[in-house]
Amino acid sequence: MVQTQTAPAPATQREPIRLIDKARLPDGGELLLLQSGDAFSIELDDEELMGNTDHVSEEALASMTAKRVGRPNGSVLIGGLGMGFTLGAALKAWGPDARIEVAELVPKILEWANGPLAHVFAGKLDDPRVTVTLSDVHDVIAKGAGGRFDAILLDVDNGPDGFVQQDNDRLYGPAGLEAARQALRVGGVLAIWSADPDPRFTRTLRRAGFLAEAVAVPAYDGAREDEHCLWFARRP
């Protein structure tokens, strides 16, 4: 979820940055919720993980997956609540009888969604199709064996490198990918967000039994060169 940023405003136009809250990660790292004017961001080690200004690729993760699945009232799992942009796009892309489960590892993220970021979420969590599970998405996937989901959307890190949580590596290794494949219905799609492309991971997905493609999408509105990478891996 590491964002590629647009050019900063001149110093005279910048709003002061204010620390709103902190959240401890299970492995000891610390997330910071920051505000500068109308802009909010969540950072780790001086890297912006997500913000409310650039979210084109997060929305594309859901909308492009829905087109590939082609079942508008299916069951969807989203790994990572973030600022709700993938969830919002999923609510638009899937039908009125869809079931959308969000697995969020950090309870504070959910608290922020109902608190200082409530205006960013704009009622998405109140949609009756949505349930939020405070759990590691890896564990939710493991419980889904037998084809529980039509789509699994993973936006829990900056990609297969596991920047935020080293434990995220288990999502992208052979065992984790096999668990995801087993949790998908035939024809279902595993979609993964990444800050950067990685041809090796495309091959890893194919070795795991998926029909996989990597797609470059703009990192933000109007981007011509800055891109993020989305993987779409279908269970044949």
VOGU-3710 file (C-alpha; in Angstrom, 3 decimals, decimal comma):
1> mvqtqtapap> 0,000/0,000/0,000  2,990/2,338/-0,274  1,798/5,250/-2,381  3,738/7,053/-5,096  3,179/10,685/-4,290  2,384/13,660/-6,455  4,720/16,656/-6,320  4,516/18,433/-2,943  2,934/21,856/-2,726  5,214/24,876/-2,184
11> atqrepirli> 6,193/25,333/1,436  4,004/28,449/1,775  0,915/26,380/0,827  1,504/23,393/3,065  -0,706/22,776/6,041  1,043/21,703/9,255  1,147/17,941/9,832  -0,692/16,787/12,943  -0,424/13,415/14,644  -3,942/12,101/15,281
21> dkarlpdgge> -3,204/8,683/16,770  -0,844/5,696/16,851  -1,428/1,966/16,410  0,882/-0,850/17,440  1,387/-3,713/14,973  1,604/-7,293/16,271  5,294/-7,475/15,360  6,086/-4,289/17,274  5,970/-1,708/14,489  3,901/1,438/14,873
31> llllqsgdaf> 1,405/3,018/12,498  0,832/6,769/12,608  -2,406/8,460/11,573  -1,500/11,939/10,322  -3,517/14,916/9,112  -2,496/17,893/7,000  -5,473/20,052/6,140  -8,002/17,803/4,404  -5,375/15,140/3,704  -5,081/12,114/5,977
41> sielddeelm> -2,390/9,444/5,783  -1,272/6,325/7,606  2,502/5,932/7,796  5,052/3,387/8,957  8,738/4,272/9,334  8,286/7,526/7,376  6,642/5,655/4,473  3,067/6,522/3,573  1,080/3,315/3,386  -2,188/4,885/2,368
51> gntdhvseea> -3,867/8,249/2,047  -7,222/9,727/1,161  -5,952/11,662/-1,846  -4,453/8,942/-4,102  -6,529/5,765/-4,318  -7,001/4,958/-8,003  -5,220/1,612/-7,853  -6,950/0,517/-4,645  -10,327/1,056/-6,302  -9,144/-0,695/-9,471
61> lasmtakrvg> -8,266/-3,757/-7,389  -11,980/-4,260/-6,702  -13,555/-3,044/-9,923  -11,223/-4,981/-12,226  -11,635/-8,132/-10,140  -15,428/-7,893/-10,304  -15,292/-7,753/-14,103  -13,117/-10,851/-14,201  -15,317/-12,790/-11,771  -18,552/-11,934/-13,541
71> rpngsvligg> -20,769/-13,043/-10,631  -22,290/-9,855/-9,177  -23,805/-11,421/-6,062  -20,933/-13,569/-4,909  -18,871/-13,756/-1,737  -15,868/-11,432/-1,495  -13,020/-11,298/1,024  -10,962/-8,109/1,328  -7,686/-8,319/3,192  -7,014/-4,948/4,797
81> lgmgftlgaa> -9,542/-2,213/5,619  -7,183/0,673/4,890  -9,168/3,848/4,285  -12,032/1,972/2,693  -11,404/2,710/-0,972  -11,154/-0,929/-2,065  -14,266/-1,663/-0,014  -16,123/1,250/-1,589  -15,255/0,098/-5,094  -16,353/-3,442/-4,207
91> lkawgpdari> -19,713/-2,150/-2,983  -20,213/-0,405/-6,320  -19,024/-3,369/-8,395  -20,902/-6,198/-6,669  -24,668/-6,593/-6,487  -27,247/-6,111/-3,725  -27,047/-9,731/-2,579  -23,250/-9,914/-2,426  -21,458/-10,692/0,826  -18,304/-8,691/1,486
101> evaelvpkil> -16,070/-9,614/4,414  -13,156/-7,389/5,405  -10,364/-8,961/7,459  -8,417/-6,333/9,407  -5,482/-7,261/11,613  -5,164/-3,987/13,558  -8,174/-3,031/15,736  -7,124/0,633/15,727  -7,733/0,808/11,966  -11,380/-0,047/12,578
111> ewangplahv> -11,516/2,501/15,414  -10,175/5,178/13,062  -12,740/4,198/10,424  -15,496/4,928/12,930  -13,721/7,952/14,398  -11,370/10,477/12,770  -11,741/8,839/9,330  -15,534/8,413/9,476  -15,984/11,135/6,842  -13,603/9,263/4,518
121> fagklddprv> -15,525/5,997/4,955  -18,794/7,862/4,425  -21,030/5,079/5,749  -19,454/2,184/3,837  -19,250/0,084/6,987  -22,993/0,514/7,507  -23,830/-1,280/4,267  -25,669/-4,526/5,189  -23,492/-6,490/2,760  -20,364/-5,728/4,825
131> tvtlsdvhdv> -18,922/-7,564/7,796  -15,569/-6,755/9,401  -13,528/-9,532/11,006  -10,690/-8,472/13,299  -8,280/-11,200/12,288  -5,278/-11,963/10,123  -6,580/-12,447/6,584  -4,332/-15,504/6,317  -6,402/-17,173/9,037  -9,698/-16,223/7,379
141> iakgaggrfd> -8,474/-17,692/4,087  -7,400/-20,898/5,817  -10,932/-21,340/7,159  -12,403/-20,899/3,678  -11,215/-24,210/2,217  -13,881/-25,778/0,046  -14,492/-22,809/-2,203  -16,047/-20,207/0,068  -15,157/-17,082/-1,925  -15,674/-15,798/-5,459
151> ailldvdngp> -12,919/-13,236/-4,962  -10,104/-12,572/-2,506  -8,603/-9,065/-2,637  -5,312/-8,558/-0,815  -4,151/-5,035/-0,034  -2,402/-5,747/3,240  1,123/-4,661/2,361  3,178/-3,067/-0,407  3,057/-6,390/-2,274  4,663/-9,814/-2,006
161> dgfvqqdndr> 7,757/-8,373/-0,302  5,982/-8,104/3,066  7,158/-4,585/3,979  4,653/-3,907/6,773  4,454/-7,315/8,445  7,020/-10,034/7,853  4,280/-12,539/8,617  2,595/-11,387/5,395  5,174/-13,473/3,560  3,127/-16,536/4,408
171> lygpagleaa> 0,311/-15,192/2,245  2,492/-15,198/-0,840  4,466/-18,418/-0,391  3,397/-21,819/-1,774  1,349/-22,779/1,302  -0,464/-19,441/1,442  -1,262/-19,443/-2,260  -2,533/-23,015/-2,054  -4,806/-21,995/0,828  -6,119/-19,101/-1,267
181> rqalrvggvl> -6,728/-21,381/-4,234  -8,651/-23,805/-2,038  -10,713/-20,950/-0,573  -11,833/-19,817/-4,029  -14,661/-21,297/-6,018  -13,771/-22,563/-9,499  -13,391/-19,467/-11,651  -12,783/-17,305/-8,596  -10,044/-14,671/-8,579  -7,243/-13,873/-6,143
191> aiwsadpdpr> -6,273/-10,209/-6,651  -3,160/-8,684/-5,101  -2,105/-5,020/-4,902  1,571/-4,112/-5,161  3,552/-0,902/-5,291  5,915/-2,459/-7,834  5,854/-5,173/-10,507  7,598/-8,503/-9,954  7,708/-10,976/-12,862  8,950/-13,672/-10,501
201> ftrtlrragf> 5,737/-13,490/-8,510  3,677/-13,906/-11,665  5,539/-17,165/-12,237  4,999/-18,121/-8,589  1,242/-17,693/-9,024  1,266/-19,865/-12,117  3,268/-22,577/-10,381  0,628/-22,492/-7,634  -2,004/-23,501/-10,185  -3,491/-20,098/-11,063
211> laeavavpay> -4,099/-18,507/-14,433  -2,251/-15,300/-13,572  -1,776/-11,897/-15,168  -0,079/-8,725/-13,949  -1,662/-5,390/-14,871  -0,116/-1,941/-14,459  -2,503/0,790/-13,301  -1,943/4,508/-12,605  -0,733/5,266/-9,109  -2,934/8,370/-8,918
221> dgaredehcl> -5,266/10,466/-11,085  -3,371/11,859/-14,045  -0,257/9,725/-13,540  1,605/9,018/-16,779  4,645/7,167/-15,507  3,999/6,291/-11,840  2,217/2,951/-11,753  1,212/0,242/-9,324  0,845/-3,433/-10,131  -2,242/-5,611/-9,729
231> wfarrp> -2,163/-9,377/-10,039  -5,299/-11,274/-11,024  -5,007/-15,001/-10,460  -7,958/-17,158/-11,455  -8,636/-20,638/-10,089  -9,200/-22,753/-13,216
//
